Amino acid sequence: MLVFEETGYGPAFAGLLQYDRLRPLGAGTPDEGHRATLGRLSLDEAFAHTPIVDSDMARCCLSAVWLLHDFLDESHTISQGIETRSGSFWHGIMHRREGDFSNAKYWFRRVDHHPVYERLAAATNALGEEDFLVAGDWDPFRFVDLCQAAVKGNGSVVASCQKIQQLEWELLFDHCYAAAICRR
């Protein structure tokens, strides 16, 4: 399982990642204290410490940090311009968090199968959250449904959904970062 180390993603990301990654299932409240820093964060600055080999994956990382700080519109603007599975994945997460569950599923259909799904299923299983899996596999549509139920008042799954959403964010960010700089 991934041990998410904030400082392992370069100095520009480190300060933005040292943040509570257990985000609300809904839109949350944008962290205005980070707006200016995020607004100045370009690909060149974010990856100044290492060469970028995949700019789409690097842009996914920018979309992710906006989403982490609850700036859904800014995250959406970036992710909707990335026509890859990972871009669609971030786009789907953003729509799920904003409460547009059918649109989230549309974007997860565009993801099809993502390399992060296997790791996410294993991490979910390790947490003892087998109920979130279908036949041992990650099912993003089931997760959308469970998040929707939690947001609509099923308090029994809120904490589990939040933990899994955090794992999802961390695993996908790590995947995108590694692909952006060709680290494997």
ROZA-584964 format. One record per residue (C-alpha): residue number from 1; residue in three letters; chain; x, y, z. Coordinates in pm, whole numbers, always signed. Example, Ala and Ser with C-alpha at 12.3 -4.5 7.8 and 13.67 -1.06 7.14 Angstrom:
2
kero->1&drenfi->Ala&miro->A&X->+1230&Y->-450&Z->+780
kero->2&drenfi->Ser&miro->A&X->+1367&Y->-106&Z->+714
//
This chain:
184
kero->1&drenfi->Met&miro->A&X->+0&Y->+0&Z->+0
kero->2&drenfi->Leu&miro->A&X->+117&Y->+354&Z->-76
kero->3&drenfi->Val&miro->A&X->+262&Y->+555&Z->+208
kero->4&drenfi->Phe&miro->A&X->+191&Y->+906&Z->+86
kero->5&drenfi->Glu&miro->A&X->+493&Y->+1124&Z->+159
kero->6&drenfi->Glu&miro->A&X->+414&Y->+1488&Z->+79
kero->7&drenfi->Thr&miro->A&X->+779&Y->+1585&Z->+32
kero->8&drenfi->Gly&miro->A&X->+832&Y->+1317&Z->-233
kero->9&drenfi->Tyr&miro->A&X->+666&Y->+1528&Z->-503
kero->10&drenfi->Gly&miro->A&X->+901&Y->+1823&Z->-514
kero->11&drenfi->Pro&miro->A&X->+913&Y->+2149&Z->-323
kero->12&drenfi->Ala&miro->A&X->+628&Y->+2327&Z->-503
kero->13&drenfi->Phe&miro->A&X->+381&Y->+2048&Z->-431
kero->14&drenfi->Ala&miro->A&X->+511&Y->+1970&Z->-80
kero->15&drenfi->Gly&miro->A&X->+353&Y->+2271&Z->+88
kero->16&drenfi->Leu&miro->A&X->+22&Y->+2217&Z->-89
kero->17&drenfi->Leu&miro->A&X->+12&Y->+1847&Z->-3
kero->18&drenfi->Gln&miro->A&X->+80&Y->+1898&Z->+368
kero->19&drenfi->Tyr&miro->A&X->-291&Y->+1939&Z->+407
kero->20&drenfi->Asp&miro->A&X->-584&Y->+1737&Z->+537
kero->21&drenfi->Arg&miro->A&X->-647&Y->+1498&Z->+249
kero->22&drenfi->Leu&miro->A&X->-955&Y->+1353&Z->+420
kero->23&drenfi->Arg&miro->A&X->-1186&Y->+1577&Z->+220
kero->24&drenfi->Pro&miro->A&X->-1562&Y->+1608&Z->+241
kero->25&drenfi->Leu&miro->A&X->-1763&Y->+1394&Z->+3
kero->26&drenfi->Gly&miro->A&X->-1937&Y->+1708&Z->-121
kero->27&drenfi->Ala&miro->A&X->-1790&Y->+2024&Z->-265
kero->28&drenfi->Gly&miro->A&X->-1636&Y->+2148&Z->+58
kero->29&drenfi->Thr&miro->A&X->-1529&Y->+2509&Z->+105
kero->30&drenfi->Pro&miro->A&X->-1243&Y->+2641&Z->-109
kero->31&drenfi->Asp&miro->A&X->-936&Y->+2720&Z->+97
kero->32&drenfi->Glu&miro->A&X->-892&Y->+3086&Z->+8
kero->33&drenfi->Gly&miro->A&X->-561&Y->+3093&Z->+193
kero->34&drenfi->His&miro->A&X->-412&Y->+2881&Z->-87
kero->35&drenfi->Arg&miro->A&X->-586&Y->+3041&Z->-387
kero->36&drenfi->Ala&miro->A&X->-300&Y->+3276&Z->-474
kero->37&drenfi->Thr&miro->A&X->-36&Y->+3002&Z->-442
kero->38&drenfi->Leu&miro->A&X->-241&Y->+2765&Z->-655
kero->39&drenfi->Gly&miro->A&X->-312&Y->+3039&Z->-909
kero->40&drenfi->Arg&miro->A&X->+62&Y->+3101&Z->-955
kero->41&drenfi->Leu&miro->A&X->+145&Y->+2731&Z->-980
kero->42&drenfi->Ser&miro->A&X->+248&Y->+2660&Z->-1338
kero->43&drenfi->Leu&miro->A&X->+379&Y->+2332&Z->-1475
kero->44&drenfi->Asp&miro->A&X->+727&Y->+2486&Z->-1492
kero->45&drenfi->Glu&miro->A&X->+715&Y->+2585&Z->-1125
kero->46&drenfi->Ala&miro->A&X->+551&Y->+2265&Z->-1001
kero->47&drenfi->Phe&miro->A&X->+808&Y->+2048&Z->-1179
kero->48&drenfi->Ala&miro->A&X->+1110&Y->+2281&Z->-1164
kero->49&drenfi->His&miro->A&X->+1303&Y->+2011&Z->-977
kero->50&drenfi->Thr&miro->A&X->+1267&Y->+1748&Z->-1253
kero->51&drenfi->Pro&miro->A&X->+1193&Y->+1725&Z->-1625
kero->52&drenfi->Ile&miro->A&X->+836&Y->+1662&Z->-1739
kero->53&drenfi->Val&miro->A&X->+800&Y->+1375&Z->-1985
kero->54&drenfi->Asp&miro->A&X->+418&Y->+1372&Z->-2002
kero->55&drenfi->Ser&miro->A&X->+251&Y->+1713&Z->-1984
kero->56&drenfi->Asp&miro->A&X->-102&Y->+1566&Z->-1964
kero->57&drenfi->Met&miro->A&X->-9&Y->+1375&Z->-1651
kero->58&drenfi->Ala&miro->A&X->+160&Y->+1686&Z->-1510
kero->59&drenfi->Arg&miro->A&X->-160&Y->+1883&Z->-1574
kero->60&drenfi->Cys&miro->A&X->-351&Y->+1607&Z->-1392
kero->61&drenfi->Cys&miro->A&X->-137&Y->+1685&Z->-1086
kero->62&drenfi->Leu&miro->A&X->-235&Y->+2053&Z->-1107
kero->63&drenfi->Ser&miro->A&X->-603&Y->+1959&Z->-1135
kero->64&drenfi->Ala&miro->A&X->-557&Y->+1734&Z->-831
kero->65&drenfi->Val&miro->A&X->-412&Y->+2001&Z->-602
kero->66&drenfi->Trp&miro->A&X->-692&Y->+2244&Z->-692
kero->67&drenfi->Leu&miro->A&X->-940&Y->+1967&Z->-605
kero->68&drenfi->Leu&miro->A&X->-758&Y->+1889&Z->-280
kero->69&drenfi->His&miro->A&X->-814&Y->+2247&Z->-168
kero->70&drenfi->Asp&miro->A&X->-1183&Y->+2232&Z->-270
kero->71&drenfi->Phe&miro->A&X->-1154&Y->+2456&Z->-577
kero->72&drenfi->Leu&miro->A&X->-1378&Y->+2239&Z->-790
kero->73&drenfi->Asp&miro->A&X->-1427&Y->+2489&Z->-1075
kero->74&drenfi->Glu&miro->A&X->-1053&Y->+2539&Z->-1123
kero->75&drenfi->Ser&miro->A&X->-991&Y->+2164&Z->-1106
kero->76&drenfi->His&miro->A&X->-1269&Y->+2111&Z->-1359
kero->77&drenfi->Thr&miro->A&X->-1126&Y->+2366&Z->-1602
kero->78&drenfi->Ile&miro->A&X->-796&Y->+2178&Z->-1606
kero->79&drenfi->Ser&miro->A&X->-926&Y->+1819&Z->-1608
kero->80&drenfi->Gln&miro->A&X->-1183&Y->+1873&Z->-1883
kero->81&drenfi->Gly&miro->A&X->-898&Y->+1967&Z->-2117
kero->82&drenfi->Ile&miro->A&X->-705&Y->+1644&Z->-2055
kero->83&drenfi->Glu&miro->A&X->-830&Y->+1374&Z->-2289
kero->84&drenfi->Thr&miro->A&X->-673&Y->+1076&Z->-2119
kero->85&drenfi->Arg&miro->A&X->-799&Y->+811&Z->-1877
kero->86&drenfi->Ser&miro->A&X->-636&Y->+996&Z->-1589
kero->87&drenfi->Gly&miro->A&X->-786&Y->+1329&Z->-1697
kero->88&drenfi->Ser&miro->A&X->-1128&Y->+1163&Z->-1711
kero->89&drenfi->Phe&miro->A&X->-1065&Y->+1007&Z->-1369
kero->90&drenfi->Trp&miro->A&X->-999&Y->+1349&Z->-1211
kero->91&drenfi->His&miro->A&X->-1297&Y->+1489&Z->-1399
kero->92&drenfi->Gly&miro->A&X->-1518&Y->+1211&Z->-1259
kero->93&drenfi->Ile&miro->A&X->-1398&Y->+1269&Z->-903
kero->94&drenfi->Met&miro->A&X->-1470&Y->+1641&Z->-934
kero->95&drenfi->His&miro->A&X->-1827&Y->+1580&Z->-1057
kero->96&drenfi->Arg&miro->A&X->-1885&Y->+1322&Z->-783
kero->97&drenfi->Arg&miro->A&X->-1775&Y->+1577&Z->-522
kero->98&drenfi->Glu&miro->A&X->-1995&Y->+1850&Z->-667
kero->99&drenfi->Gly&miro->A&X->-2293&Y->+1613&Z->-642
kero->100&drenfi->Asp&miro->A&X->-2346&Y->+1562&Z->-1016
kero->101&drenfi->Phe&miro->A&X->-2345&Y->+1183&Z->-982
kero->102&drenfi->Ser&miro->A&X->-2470&Y->+1094&Z->-1330
kero->103&drenfi->Asn&miro->A&X->-2204&Y->+1316&Z->-1487
kero->104&drenfi->Ala&miro->A&X->-1942&Y->+1155&Z->-1263
kero->105&drenfi->Lys&miro->A&X->-2045&Y->+815&Z->-1399
kero->106&drenfi->Tyr&miro->A&X->-2020&Y->+948&Z->-1755
kero->107&drenfi->Trp&miro->A&X->-1656&Y->+1040&Z->-1691
kero->108&drenfi->Phe&miro->A&X->-1583&Y->+710&Z->-1519
kero->109&drenfi->Arg&miro->A&X->-1719&Y->+532&Z->-1827
kero->110&drenfi->Arg&miro->A&X->-1457&Y->+724&Z->-2027
kero->111&drenfi->Val&miro->A&X->-1189&Y->+606&Z->-1784
kero->112&drenfi->Asp&miro->A&X->-1281&Y->+244&Z->-1860
kero->113&drenfi->His&miro->A&X->-1014&Y->+53&Z->-1666
kero->114&drenfi->His&miro->A&X->-738&Y->+251&Z->-1497
kero->115&drenfi->Pro&miro->A&X->-409&Y->+116&Z->-1356
kero->116&drenfi->Val&miro->A&X->-496&Y->+270&Z->-1016
kero->117&drenfi->Tyr&miro->A&X->-809&Y->+53&Z->-981
kero->118&drenfi->Glu&miro->A&X->-615&Y->-259&Z->-884
kero->119&drenfi->Arg&miro->A&X->-418&Y->-73&Z->-616
kero->120&drenfi->Leu&miro->A&X->-734&Y->+99&Z->-494
kero->121&drenfi->Ala&miro->A&X->-915&Y->-235&Z->-461
kero->122&drenfi->Ala&miro->A&X->-620&Y->-380&Z->-265
kero->123&drenfi->Ala&miro->A&X->-604&Y->-76&Z->-35
kero->124&drenfi->Thr&miro->A&X->-981&Y->-83&Z->+18
kero->125&drenfi->Asn&miro->A&X->-963&Y->-452&Z->+102
kero->126&drenfi->Ala&miro->A&X->-673&Y->-387&Z->+344
kero->127&drenfi->Leu&miro->A&X->-894&Y->-134&Z->+525
kero->128&drenfi->Gly&miro->A&X->-1154&Y->-405&Z->+571
kero->129&drenfi->Glu&miro->A&X->-1397&Y->-226&Z->+340
kero->130&drenfi->Glu&miro->A&X->-1479&Y->-523&Z->+117
kero->131&drenfi->Asp&miro->A&X->-1838&Y->-400&Z->+83
kero->132&drenfi->Phe&miro->A&X->-1705&Y->-126&Z->-144
kero->133&drenfi->Leu&miro->A&X->-1576&Y->-381&Z->-394
kero->134&drenfi->Val&miro->A&X->-1758&Y->-595&Z->-647
kero->135&drenfi->Ala&miro->A&X->-1613&Y->-945&Z->-674
kero->136&drenfi->Gly&miro->A&X->-1287&Y->-809&Z->-530
kero->137&drenfi->Asp&miro->A&X->-1249&Y->-545&Z->-802
kero->138&drenfi->Trp&miro->A&X->-1277&Y->-169&Z->-785
kero->139&drenfi->Asp&miro->A&X->-1607&Y->-46&Z->-923
kero->140&drenfi->Pro&miro->A&X->-1609&Y->+334&Z->-961
kero->141&drenfi->Phe&miro->A&X->-1985&Y->+331&Z->-1030
kero->142&drenfi->Arg&miro->A&X->-2057&Y->+152&Z->-703
kero->143&drenfi->Phe&miro->A&X->-1837&Y->+405&Z->-526
kero->144&drenfi->Val&miro->A&X->-2029&Y->+693&Z->-685
kero->145&drenfi->Asp&miro->A&X->-2353&Y->+533&Z->-563
kero->146&drenfi->Leu&miro->A&X->-2217&Y->+488&Z->-211
kero->147&drenfi->Cys&miro->A&X->-2093&Y->+848&Z->-199
kero->148&drenfi->Gln&miro->A&X->-2432&Y->+965&Z->-322
kero->149&drenfi->Ala&miro->A&X->-2604&Y->+763&Z->-48
kero->150&drenfi->Ala&miro->A&X->-2369&Y->+912&Z->+211
kero->151&drenfi->Val&miro->A&X->-2429&Y->+1268&Z->+93
kero->152&drenfi->Lys&miro->A&X->-2805&Y->+1208&Z->+91
kero->153&drenfi->Gly&miro->A&X->-2806&Y->+1100&Z->+454
kero->154&drenfi->Asn&miro->A&X->-2671&Y->+745&Z->+492
kero->155&drenfi->Gly&miro->A&X->-2435&Y->+834&Z->+774
kero->156&drenfi->Ser&miro->A&X->-2316&Y->+476&Z->+815
kero->157&drenfi->Val&miro->A&X->-2093&Y->+497&Z->+506
kero->158&drenfi->Val&miro->A&X->-1965&Y->+856&Z->+530
kero->159&drenfi->Ala&miro->A&X->-1642&Y->+781&Z->+718
kero->160&drenfi->Ser&miro->A&X->-1560&Y->+483&Z->+496
kero->161&drenfi->Cys&miro->A&X->-1631&Y->+680&Z->+179
kero->162&drenfi->Gln&miro->A&X->-1407&Y->+962&Z->+297
kero->163&drenfi->Lys&miro->A&X->-1118&Y->+725&Z->+377
kero->164&drenfi->Ile&miro->A&X->-1150&Y->+555&Z->+41
kero->165&drenfi->Gln&miro->A&X->-1180&Y->+890&Z->-139
kero->166&drenfi->Gln&miro->A&X->-853&Y->+994&Z->+28
kero->167&drenfi->Leu&miro->A&X->-685&Y->+673&Z->-87
kero->168&drenfi->Glu&miro->A&X->-824&Y->+726&Z->-436
kero->169&drenfi->Trp&miro->A&X->-685&Y->+1081&Z->-447
kero->170&drenfi->Glu&miro->A&X->-342&Y->+977&Z->-314
kero->171&drenfi->Leu&miro->A&X->-305&Y->+676&Z->-544
kero->172&drenfi->Leu&miro->A&X->-417&Y->+869&Z->-851
kero->173&drenfi->Phe&miro->A&X->-196&Y->+1170&Z->-769
kero->174&drenfi->Asp&miro->A&X->+103&Y->+940&Z->-718
kero->175&drenfi->His&miro->A&X->+30&Y->+760&Z->-1045
kero->176&drenfi->Cys&miro->A&X->+0&Y->+1086&Z->-1239
kero->177&drenfi->Tyr&miro->A&X->+311&Y->+1236&Z->-1084
kero->178&drenfi->Ala&miro->A&X->+517&Y->+925&Z->-1155
kero->179&drenfi->Ala&miro->A&X->+399&Y->+920&Z->-1517
kero->180&drenfi->Ala&miro->A&X->+460&Y->+1294&Z->-1556
kero->181&drenfi->Ile&miro->A&X->+828&Y->+1251&Z->-1470
kero->182&drenfi->Cys&miro->A&X->+866&Y->+888&Z->-1587
kero->183&drenfi->Arg&miro->A&X->+939&Y->+758&Z->-1235
kero->184&drenfi->Arg&miro->A&X->+860&Y->+390&Z->-1194
//
